[in-house]
Amino acid sequence: MQEITLDFSTFTPTRPKLSEEQRQARDSKGSTMVIACPGAGKTEVVIQRVEKNLQEGVRTLVLLFSRAAAEEVRDRCPTANAHTIHSYCWSKVGWKNNYSDLLYRFIFSEPKESYDEVIIDEAQDLTPLQMDVIFSIPKASVFAVGDPYQSIYIGEWARSIFDAPSLGLKSFEYLSKVCRRELTITGSRRSTQDILDLLNNIYPRDLQSVTVKGLDTTAVIARTHTKLRQCSDLLQTMEISHTLYKQRRKVSAEPSKEVFGHKPKIDLLVAHHCKGKQYNRVFIHAGILFHLRK
């Protein structure tokens, strides 16, 4: 049998085609603030911006909100300098006491590494101290992406997670002082127009659905995977087809899923697996057993 060797060293994966709004954001020159709606493809714009900078020799630091997002960027761009803010600060000054102390020590540390560009994802979730970290980094330009209407860490309860509630809309007010150009992405690949019309009535900004059709799947959302398994057991006894989303094996991995029955129209998943999804109906676990039996 003849041995065949496959060489994938020159293989370049196909990237999703960007809309005109997304292309303008990716290719923007100088410091830019991008305000993008839910489902606008912010992560794809960031990744393609990183790829473009790497190809052009632009020294880039990418600061992301979660470890999963940082791992996704590094998976797609293996040479990318991508971190969460805390992991980046830790890499420079080390760990001593707590998160706030870590950020303070970085802010006042000298000397600092400089960059041609600092890319910021989920800008609406920055806290005042995290914003100070960004402003303290020597850089030629800033590329910030986010949505002031998607900020969820704005209540006092957020102090139990971060050093303070996030800045929300104020993040963009501060960033506008260094970002001379502001772009918007209003095309959503996540929501139907009916949903976007509701959002437009709350915050008028002409959001438009892109390639999203009507939905016929129901979501059952629970706090824990144990609760989901209980729902799954009940559905199996009733011979109702469904898909059970299971726990991720690693931070950046997609959740595995187990399918019961034929062509299921019910998804069982925990809340943080819902990002990027939309359903015709959503049940919260507290009352789900009653509704399913009914």
N, C-alpha and C positions, 0 to 999 in steps of 0.2 A: 504494500500500500504506500502510495506516495505521500510524503509529509508536506503539509501546507503551512506556511507561516504567514500570519496576518499582521500587518504593521498599521497600528492605529495612531502612531506618533504625530501624523500630520492631519488627523481627523479633527474637524471643527464642527461642533454641534450646531444644529440650526436654532437660531434664536427666534422667539415669537416676533411677529411683525408688529411694529409700533404704529400707533395712530399719528396723525400730524401733530396733535398736541403733545404726545409723548416724545416724538422726534425733536420737536422744538426744545423741550426740556432737556433731553439727553445732550443735545448739541449746543446748548446755550453757552455763551462766552462770558467769563468773569463771574463774580459773585451773584448767585441766583437763588431766589426763594420760589419753590413750587408748591402751590396749594392744590391738592388733589383730592377728589371726592372718594367715597367708599367704592372699592372695586375699580379704581382708576389704573391699577397696574403699577403702583409706586415702586414696589420691589424690583420689578423688571426694569424700570427706568434707572433706578440706582445701579443695578448690576451692569446694564449696558453702558452707563456713564463710567463705571469703574473700568470695564473692559476697554473703552475708548481711551481713557486716561493712561492705562497701562501701555497700550499700543503707541501712544504719542510720547511716552516717557515722562508723564506728569506724576510727580511724587504725591501720592494720595493717601490720606488717612480716612478710613470709613468708620464712623461711630454709629452703632445701631442700638435699638432699645432692648433687644433680647438676645440671649445666647443662640437661640434657634435661628434668628435672622442673621447673626454674624456667621454661623456655620453654613448657612445657605449661600451667602456671598462667597465664602472661602471654597465651598464645594464647586461653585460655578466658575470662580476665578481663583485658582489655587495660590497664586502669588499675591493676592490682595492683602493689604494691611488692614484687616477688618476686625473690630472688637466691640464689645459693649464699652460704655464710658468707664465703668468700674474696672473692667479687666485691663483696659488700656492704662489707666492710672496705676493699677497694681503692678503692671509690667515695668513701670518707670520708677516707682518709689517703694514698692513692696508693701506688705501687709503688717499692720500693727494692732490697731484697736477695732474700729468699726468703719462702716461705709463713709460716714460724714468725715471722719478723721482722714481717711484715705484721700478723699477729694481735696480737702483743705491742704494736705501735705503736698499734693501734686501742684495745686495752684501756686503755692509759694516756693516750689522747687526751682532750682536753676543749675545748669542751663537746660533749656527745653529743645527737643528736636523740632525742626521747622519743616513745613510741607508746602507744596505748590497749591494743594487744595485739600480742604477738609469737607467730607460729605457727611451729612447728618440725616438720619432717617427718623420718622415719627417725631418731628420737632415739637409737636404740641404736648408731648409728654415730658419735656425737659423740666426739671426743677430749677429754682434760682441758682443753686450751687452747681448743678450740671452745666447751666448756661455760663457760669463763671469759668468753669473748666474749659469750655470751648473757646471763650474769648481769650483765655490765657495762652492758648497754643499759637505759636508763630505760624502764619499762613498767608499765602498770597490771595486766595479766594475761598469762599464758602458756597457750598451747594446744599441747601436745606430743603427737605421734602416732608410734607405733613398735611394735616387737615385740622384747623382749629375747632371744627365741629365734631371731631372724633376723640376729644380729650376726655378720658374717664377718670383720671387720677387727680381730680380738682377739689375733692372734699377733704375735710380735716382728717378723715379716716385714713387718707393716704400717708399720713405721717408714720403709720405702723409699717409701711412698706419702704418709703423713701425718707429723706431728710426733711421733706416738706411736700405739700401738694404741688402738682405740676403747674406750669405757668399757663397752659392752654393758649388762649388768644394772645396773651401778652408775649409769648415766645416769638410770635411773628412780628410784634411791634419792636422787640429788641433786635431781631435778626434783620429787620428792614433798615436798620442803621448801617449795616455793612453790606447788605444785598441790594445792589442798585437796580436789579431787574426782578420783576415779579411775574410769574407765569401761572396759569391755572389749567387743570385737567378736569373737564366736566363730563367726559364720557365714562360710564360705569359698565364694567363687564361682569358685575356681580348681581345687579338688581334689575327687576323688570321696571317698565316705565310707571306702572301703578305705584310702586313703592317710592320711586324717585319723585313722583308728583307730590306725594305726601311730604317728603323732605323739602321739596321746593316751596311748599306752603308754609313750612316752619322757618326755613332760612332760604329766601329766594336767591338762587344762583344758577338756574337754567341747567340742572343736571339732566343728562340724556342717557338712556339705556343703549348699550352697544352689543348686539348679537345675543341678547338674553331673551328667551321666549318664555311662554307660560310654564308654570311649574305644577307638578302633580304629586310631589313627594311630601310626606309628613315627617317631622322631626320629633323625637322624644329626647328631651334634655334632662340629664340628672347630674348631681354633684359628684358622684363617685362611680367607678366602674362596677362596684358591687351592686349598686342600685340598678344599673343598666342590665346586669346579668339577671336580676330578679324580673325585670320587665321582659327580657328575652325569654326566660323560662315560662312566663305567663303566656306570651304570644305563641310559643311553641305548642303549649297545651291546647290553644285555640286554633292551631294550624293556620296561623296568619304569617305570611311571608314577611321577612324583615332583614335588615342588615345591622349587625352589631359591630360598632367601631371599638377596637380594643386599645389598650395602653401602648404608647410609643416605647420602643426599646431604647432609643436614644433621643436626645433633645431635638435634633433637627429632622428626625425621620417622620415620614407620614404614618399615621396610625394604621395598624393592620385591621382587617375587617373579616367578619365571618358572616356568610350569607345563608339564610334559612329560607327554603322554599323557592318558588319560581317568580322571577321579575318582581322583586320586593319594592314596595312603595313607602316603606317606613324605615327611617334611619334612627338608630339608638346611639347617642353620643354624649360625651361630657361637653360642658360649655366651651372650653378652650379649643375643641376640635371643630367648632362651628364657623371659625373665621373663613371667609371666602365662600360661604355656602348660603343658599336661600331656599326657603321651603314654602309650600302652599299653606301649611298649618304647622304650628309649634305647640307641643305640650310640655309643661314643666312637671317634673317627677311628682311633686307633692300631690297632685290630683290626677295623675295619669291612670292609675288603676281603675278609678271610677269611670273616667271617660272611655277607656278601652272596653270595659265590660258593657257600657251603655251602647 
